[in-house]
Amino acid sequence: MTIALIAHDAKKELMVQFCIAYCGILSRHNLVATGSTGKIVSEATGLDIVRFLDGSQGGAQQIASRIGCNEIDLLLLFRNPLNPKPNEPDEQALLRLCDVHNIPVATNIATAEVLIHGLERGDLDWREIVKKS
C-alpha cells in the first residue's frame, strides 16, 4: 500500500512520534509525504519516504493528484483545527478526493491508530475485496 503523510506545522512532532511508534508497520509500505513532513519523519525514523514539495508550495496538490489517479491507498493528515495557518494545505480538497475515491483518511492520532492497526491485520485491503466481488 502507498501511505501519504501530511502534517500541519503544529502537528509535525505528533506525526514524528506516531511514525516512530509504528515504524515497523510503516516500513512495510510505500510512503510519500509533503516536503517538510517527509524530511522530519525520515530523519527521525530512517523510513524511506518519497518527498514532494512542501504543502504550502504544492505538495498537498501533488498528493491530491495521486489520490485522483488511485496511487494513494491511505492518507494520514494531521491537521490543526484550532489555529490553522493560511499557508497550510487545504485539507477540504484532500478530504473530498478521499471520499470520492474511497481512500481511508485519518485527521487525528486516534483515527490514525485505528487505521494502522487495521492495516497491520489486513483489514484495509479494500481494493482486493472490491476486485473479488
Residue, then its C-alpha position, 0 to 999 in steps of 0.5 A: m500500500t502507498i501511505a501519504l503523510i501530511a502534517h500541519d506545522a503544529k502537528k509535525e512532532l505528533m506525526v514524528q512520534f506516531c511514525i516512530a511508534y509504528c515504524g515497523i508497520l510503516s516500513r512495510h509500505n510505500l510512503v510519500a509525504t509533503g516536503s517538510t513532513g517527509k524530511i522530519v519523519s525520515e530523519a527521525t525514523g530512517l523510513d524511506i519516504v518519497r518527498f514532494l514539495d512542501g504543502s504550502q508550495g504544492g505538495a498537498q496538490q501533488i498528493a491530491s493528484r495521486i489520490g485522483c489517479n488511485e496511487i494513494d491507498l491511505l492518507l494520514l493528515f494531521r491537521n490543526p483545527l484550532n489555529p490553522k495557518p493560511n499557508e497550510p494545505d487545504e485539507q477540504a480538497l484532500l478530504r473530498l478526493c478521499d471520499v470520492h475515491n474511497i481512500p481511508v483518511a485519518t485527521n487525528i492520532a486516534t483515527a490514525e491508530v485505528l487505521i494502522h492497526g487495521l492495516e497491520r491485520g489486513d483489514l484495509d485491503w479494500r481494493e482486493i475485496v472490491k476486485k473479488s466481488 
